[in-house]
Amino acid sequence: MVISAGFGMTALGLVSVAASLGYAGMPGTLTVEECRDVGRDDGQKKCFGPVHATDGTLLDEVSSLDDEYRAGDRVAVRRVAALSVAEGRQHIGMPGLAAGMGLLVAGYSVPYLTTGTFPWRGTPRLGAAPCTPGPRARLTRNVICAIGACIAGVCAIVSLV
């Protein structure tokens, strides 16, 4: 379950990065109607409004973005499934970090799921012979974790440039 959640988080993050860069999703414009606090104490704001496609058709009556805008601002977005993602490379930092963290979680889980020995229990799965992660499982974990760290780092740096 952990590995599928990690890869799912990675897929969602990479799709959001691709949409922010203009490679995925349907282009449109979100017209901000209101912004309000959604976090408890950290002052996190979400802005809400309708999304219209470039041809003028309504894609979504109420969509949201996590950035701060003023009422009436028009923001270029990409619609992917049920998500509205703001366009521009400055918006790939958080989705890139999510993608990288998903790979780190999945990469850490791979050796333990392939060998049947879980580090938090120290016992094998029911019916599985006890064994320890071998060099191939550790190499797989290290490669997946390194790719995740690279994705997270590159996206964070690109969003700041």
Backbone bond lengths (Angstrom), bond angles and torsions (degrees), N, CA, C in turn:
res aa  C-N    CA-C-N  psi(-1)  N-CA   C-N-CA  omega(-1)  CA-C   N-CA-C  phi
1 M - - - 1.445 - - 1.533 110.38 -
2 V 1.325 116.71 -39.58 1.458 120.58 -179.20 1.525 110.92 -64.40
3 I 1.320 115.30 -41.07 1.466 118.54 -177.88 1.529 111.13 -67.44
4 S 1.331 118.46 -39.45 1.461 120.05 179.20 1.526 110.55 -69.06
5 A 1.324 117.98 -35.55 1.468 120.27 176.24 1.523 110.35 -65.99
6 G 1.320 117.04 -39.05 1.462 120.59 178.68 1.525 111.71 -64.27
7 F 1.336 116.39 -45.86 1.459 119.20 179.22 1.527 111.47 -69.69
8 G 1.334 117.94 -33.21 1.467 120.96 175.59 1.513 111.42 -64.54
9 M 1.325 116.48 -42.81 1.464 121.08 177.61 1.532 110.24 -63.56
10 T 1.323 115.98 -38.45 1.460 120.46 177.65 1.524 110.83 -64.24
11 A 1.319 116.89 -45.32 1.465 120.71 -179.56 1.526 111.06 -62.02
12 L 1.320 117.23 -45.17 1.465 120.76 179.14 1.523 110.99 -62.63
13 G 1.327 116.92 -42.30 1.458 120.37 178.86 1.524 112.38 -64.28
14 L 1.344 116.82 -43.12 1.465 119.75 -179.53 1.526 112.16 -68.23
15 V 1.325 117.59 -35.80 1.468 120.61 175.77 1.525 109.96 -64.55
16 S 1.325 117.42 -40.60 1.468 120.68 178.13 1.517 111.32 -65.71
17 V 1.322 117.34 -39.06 1.468 120.75 176.87 1.527 109.87 -63.64
18 A 1.339 116.88 -46.01 1.468 120.53 179.30 1.522 111.17 -61.75
19 A 1.329 117.44 -38.94 1.463 120.68 178.89 1.525 110.85 -67.50
20 S 1.321 117.79 -41.46 1.467 120.55 178.71 1.516 111.69 -62.44
21 L 1.331 116.44 -33.19 1.458 120.48 179.56 1.522 112.57 -85.53
22 G 1.342 117.97 -3.74 1.460 121.75 175.93 1.507 114.79 90.08
23 Y 1.338 118.32 14.03 1.462 121.36 -178.64 1.518 113.70 -96.42
24 A 1.312 118.22 -10.77 1.460 120.81 -178.18 1.521 109.45 -141.35
25 G 1.299 116.13 156.65 1.454 121.02 174.91 1.515 114.27 87.78
26 M 1.328 114.12 169.27 1.458 121.77 179.05 1.527 109.13 -94.72
27 P 1.329 117.56 126.63 1.467 119.02 -179.65 1.526 111.89 -70.33
28 G 1.306 115.07 145.67 1.451 120.78 179.07 1.516 111.21 -163.91
29 T 1.319 115.49 -172.90 1.462 122.32 -179.78 1.516 109.23 -133.13
30 L 1.327 115.73 128.80 1.451 121.15 174.62 1.519 107.09 -98.50
31 T 1.316 116.73 125.86 1.462 122.34 176.08 1.524 107.36 -99.35
32 V 1.329 116.52 114.93 1.465 121.16 -175.15 1.523 110.03 -71.48
33 E 1.332 115.82 123.78 1.461 121.23 176.15 1.522 111.70 -99.86
34 E 1.346 116.19 -37.69 1.460 119.81 178.68 1.523 110.06 -157.51
35 C 1.321 114.64 156.26 1.460 121.96 173.87 1.522 107.20 -128.92
36 R 1.317 115.93 141.38 1.468 118.95 178.75 1.523 109.80 -148.40
37 D 1.339 114.56 158.50 1.451 121.37 177.97 1.523 109.14 -71.21
38 V 1.321 115.85 133.14 1.454 120.13 176.77 1.523 111.34 -119.46
39 G 1.341 116.68 -17.47 1.462 120.54 178.24 1.506 110.10 -84.62
40 R 1.296 115.67 169.04 1.460 119.03 -179.94 1.517 110.97 -78.40
41 D 1.328 117.22 -71.45 1.457 119.88 -174.88 1.527 113.61 -115.30
42 D 1.323 117.52 -10.99 1.462 119.48 -173.62 1.526 113.72 -85.74
43 G 1.309 118.86 -2.43 1.462 121.71 177.18 1.514 113.67 72.55
44 Q 1.324 118.29 26.27 1.454 121.11 178.73 1.521 109.28 -70.47
45 K 1.339 116.06 130.93 1.463 120.85 -178.97 1.513 110.78 -115.09
46 K 1.313 114.57 148.58 1.457 122.48 171.35 1.513 107.13 -124.34
47 C 1.322 115.04 140.23 1.454 120.86 177.25 1.527 108.76 -110.75
48 F 1.328 116.06 137.27 1.461 122.57 -173.89 1.525 110.42 -119.98
49 G 1.336 114.83 150.21 1.452 120.46 176.04 1.512 110.90 173.20
50 P 1.341 117.09 172.73 1.464 120.80 179.11 1.523 111.72 -78.54
51 V 1.317 115.54 152.82 1.469 121.74 177.31 1.517 108.00 -115.37
52 H 1.329 115.77 124.86 1.461 122.55 176.49 1.518 109.00 -112.98
53 A 1.336 116.49 139.15 1.460 121.22 176.02 1.522 108.99 -69.64
54 T 1.324 116.73 168.62 1.460 120.95 -179.49 1.526 112.05 -63.98
55 D 1.343 117.38 -23.13 1.465 119.33 177.78 1.532 112.29 -87.72
56 G 1.360 117.52 0.10 1.453 121.57 175.86 1.512 115.33 99.86
57 T 1.333 118.30 -10.61 1.458 119.94 179.81 1.532 110.49 -72.01
58 L 1.302 116.30 148.97 1.460 122.08 -179.80 1.521 109.55 -80.24
59 L 1.342 116.83 120.89 1.452 121.24 178.00 1.527 112.27 -91.76
60 D 1.336 115.72 -35.98 1.458 120.27 -177.98 1.521 108.42 -155.53
61 E 1.333 116.57 132.45 1.464 119.87 -179.00 1.512 112.62 -70.53
62 V 1.335 116.92 -40.83 1.459 121.07 178.95 1.515 108.39 -136.01
63 S 1.311 116.09 114.94 1.457 122.51 176.41 1.515 108.00 -126.16
64 S 1.319 116.74 167.26 1.463 118.64 -177.59 1.517 111.45 -136.46
65 L 1.329 113.82 153.96 1.466 123.07 173.19 1.518 107.73 -130.27
66 D 1.319 116.55 150.54 1.457 120.94 -177.88 1.526 113.58 -85.73
67 D 1.308 118.88 -8.14 1.463 121.07 -178.78 1.521 111.30 -82.31
68 E 1.329 115.31 165.89 1.463 120.15 177.53 1.526 109.78 -94.79
69 Y 1.317 115.61 126.10 1.453 122.77 176.79 1.526 107.89 -135.66
70 R 1.309 115.68 173.22 1.467 120.62 174.88 1.525 108.54 -103.16
71 A 1.321 115.50 155.75 1.465 120.19 177.70 1.526 108.57 -59.17
72 G 1.311 116.16 134.03 1.458 121.86 -179.28 1.525 113.68 97.35
73 D 1.329 118.40 -15.41 1.471 120.57 177.73 1.521 109.86 -64.09
74 R 1.331 115.17 142.74 1.452 121.80 176.25 1.525 107.00 -110.31
75 V 1.328 115.60 123.77 1.454 121.94 -174.23 1.526 109.49 -118.43
76 A 1.331 116.48 129.11 1.462 120.82 176.19 1.524 108.69 -71.96
77 V 1.332 115.84 124.56 1.462 121.24 -178.61 1.525 109.88 -130.96
78 R 1.302 115.04 166.89 1.464 123.09 171.72 1.513 106.98 -123.92
79 R 1.323 116.72 132.39 1.462 121.73 177.73 1.524 108.77 -96.63
80 V 1.331 115.56 121.33 1.460 122.28 175.64 1.517 106.39 -126.11
81 A 1.305 115.65 115.83 1.475 122.09 -175.13 1.523 108.12 54.62
82 A 1.315 118.97 -113.57 1.463 121.25 -179.10 1.522 111.75 -108.46
83 L 1.327 117.40 14.78 1.461 121.76 -177.93 1.512 111.69 -104.69
84 S 1.315 115.90 143.32 1.462 121.49 168.14 1.517 106.38 -108.46
85 V 1.322 116.68 124.09 1.457 122.11 -177.04 1.525 107.77 -120.70
86 A 1.334 116.87 126.07 1.461 120.50 178.91 1.519 109.82 -67.19
87 E 1.336 115.48 139.36 1.461 120.29 179.66 1.523 110.56 -81.66
88 G 1.314 115.40 151.36 1.454 122.01 176.53 1.518 111.36 120.36
89 R 1.319 115.58 143.43 1.466 118.88 -176.50 1.520 113.02 -67.93
90 Q 1.342 118.13 -18.96 1.458 119.94 177.96 1.525 111.86 -69.49
91 H 1.330 117.57 -9.92 1.462 121.65 -178.12 1.526 113.40 -102.48
92 I 1.336 118.98 9.67 1.467 119.42 -177.29 1.519 113.10 -95.27
93 G 1.301 119.30 -1.27 1.459 121.75 -176.93 1.518 113.78 -61.20
94 M 1.323 117.80 -57.78 1.464 120.92 -177.35 1.532 112.75 -67.42
95 P 1.350 119.93 -44.35 1.470 117.72 176.57 1.532 112.19 -62.46
96 G 1.327 116.64 -35.87 1.465 119.88 177.61 1.516 111.80 -65.87
97 L 1.326 116.59 -40.03 1.463 119.85 175.99 1.525 111.11 -64.45
98 A 1.327 116.73 -39.26 1.472 120.20 177.64 1.525 110.57 -63.44
99 A 1.336 116.94 -42.60 1.464 120.60 178.86 1.527 110.63 -63.16
100 G 1.316 116.29 -44.68 1.459 120.10 179.70 1.517 112.32 -64.90
101 M 1.317 117.31 -42.32 1.462 120.71 179.06 1.534 110.99 -65.96
102 G 1.322 116.61 -35.96 1.462 119.60 176.30 1.520 111.61 -61.42
103 L 1.343 116.62 -41.95 1.463 119.65 177.57 1.524 111.36 -68.19
104 L 1.323 117.55 -35.85 1.466 119.46 177.25 1.532 110.76 -63.14
105 V 1.322 116.34 -43.94 1.470 119.77 178.69 1.525 110.38 -64.84
106 A 1.327 116.84 -45.95 1.461 120.20 -179.99 1.525 111.02 -65.03
107 G 1.326 116.52 -42.25 1.461 120.10 -179.71 1.509 112.57 -63.42
108 Y 1.306 117.19 -38.22 1.457 120.66 178.56 1.524 110.80 -66.11
109 S 1.314 117.46 -31.96 1.454 121.84 -176.02 1.523 113.50 -81.74
110 V 1.328 118.62 -25.41 1.467 121.94 -173.69 1.531 113.31 -54.50
111 P 1.329 121.07 -52.06 1.468 118.51 -176.90 1.525 113.31 -61.78
112 Y 1.308 117.02 -33.92 1.451 119.87 -176.62 1.519 111.85 -77.96
113 L 1.316 116.97 -31.09 1.457 119.11 177.69 1.525 111.39 -77.41
114 T 1.331 116.99 -28.99 1.464 119.38 179.97 1.521 112.48 -82.40
115 T 1.335 118.20 -23.01 1.462 119.82 -179.29 1.514 112.95 -99.43
116 G 1.314 117.73 -19.49 1.447 120.41 -179.62 1.514 114.26 89.07
117 T 1.321 118.55 -1.15 1.452 121.89 179.70 1.518 108.63 -108.05
118 F 1.305 117.58 121.14 1.453 121.98 -177.70 1.529 109.95 -101.75
119 P 1.325 117.71 133.44 1.459 119.94 -174.60 1.522 113.30 -66.85
120 W 1.323 118.24 -28.13 1.458 119.34 -176.76 1.528 111.76 -81.89
121 R 1.309 117.60 -13.32 1.460 120.63 177.88 1.523 111.77 -112.14
122 G 1.324 115.47 -34.67 1.458 119.39 -175.97 1.519 112.59 73.41
123 T 1.304 116.82 11.12 1.456 120.82 -179.50 1.516 109.72 -125.51
124 P 1.305 117.37 150.37 1.474 119.36 178.37 1.523 111.10 -75.82
125 R 1.325 115.54 165.06 1.458 121.07 173.38 1.514 109.72 -61.26
126 L 1.295 116.06 158.62 1.455 121.39 179.98 1.523 109.41 -61.13
127 G 1.307 117.49 124.50 1.460 122.14 178.61 1.512 114.31 86.35
128 A 1.331 118.80 -2.48 1.471 121.21 -179.44 1.518 109.15 -99.91
129 A 1.307 115.63 144.24 1.461 120.21 176.40 1.529 109.13 -74.57
130 P 1.341 118.25 138.72 1.463 119.78 -179.95 1.530 110.93 -67.89
131 C 1.295 116.43 135.75 1.453 121.76 175.75 1.520 107.96 -153.34
132 T 1.296 115.99 166.77 1.464 120.31 -179.83 1.516 108.89 -110.85
133 P 1.343 117.52 154.59 1.459 119.57 178.40 1.528 110.77 -59.71
134 G 1.301 116.48 124.55 1.457 121.23 179.71 1.519 111.43 -86.93
135 P 1.341 116.58 -177.24 1.468 120.24 -176.57 1.531 113.14 -62.88
136 R 1.326 118.12 -34.35 1.460 119.90 -179.61 1.533 110.72 -68.80
137 A 1.319 117.82 -40.95 1.463 120.96 178.32 1.525 110.57 -66.94
138 R 1.343 117.03 -40.01 1.467 119.76 178.20 1.525 110.71 -66.80
139 L 1.331 117.64 -38.81 1.463 120.70 177.73 1.518 110.23 -63.67
140 T 1.333 117.80 -43.16 1.466 121.27 177.23 1.514 110.23 -59.09
141 R 1.338 116.77 -46.09 1.465 120.55 178.69 1.523 110.50 -60.48
142 N 1.313 117.58 -46.01 1.462 120.47 -177.49 1.527 112.16 -65.31
143 V 1.324 117.04 -39.15 1.472 119.97 179.41 1.525 110.50 -67.17
144 I 1.339 117.34 -46.95 1.465 120.02 -179.69 1.523 110.59 -62.84
145 C 1.324 117.37 -42.34 1.470 120.74 179.27 1.528 111.14 -66.09
146 A 1.333 117.61 -38.34 1.470 120.09 178.36 1.529 110.91 -66.10
147 I 1.329 117.24 -40.68 1.469 120.03 177.00 1.520 110.01 -62.96
148 G 1.331 117.17 -42.95 1.466 120.63 177.89 1.516 112.47 -60.88
149 A 1.324 117.03 -43.90 1.465 120.88 178.69 1.525 110.82 -64.34
150 C 1.319 117.22 -39.18 1.476 120.47 178.35 1.531 111.41 -65.65
151 I 1.324 117.43 -44.11 1.468 120.35 178.71 1.521 110.27 -60.51
152 A 1.327 116.57 -47.28 1.465 120.31 -179.51 1.525 110.94 -62.50
153 G 1.319 117.40 -44.41 1.466 120.79 -179.27 1.516 112.89 -65.80
154 V 1.314 117.52 -45.62 1.468 121.18 -178.99 1.525 110.38 -63.01
155 C 1.328 117.37 -45.40 1.463 119.90 -179.13 1.516 111.41 -65.03
156 A 1.335 117.51 -39.10 1.469 119.91 178.30 1.514 110.76 -64.81
157 I 1.322 117.75 -42.62 1.474 120.56 -178.92 1.522 111.07 -68.83
158 V 1.348 117.27 -44.41 1.463 120.72 -179.09 1.528 110.93 -62.60
159 S 1.331 117.20 -36.81 1.465 119.07 -179.34 1.527 112.11 -69.81
160 L 1.322 117.37 -22.85 1.468 120.57 179.26 1.527 113.02 -87.77
161 V 1.322 117.04 -21.10 1.473 120.87 -177.42 1.495 111.18 -76.99
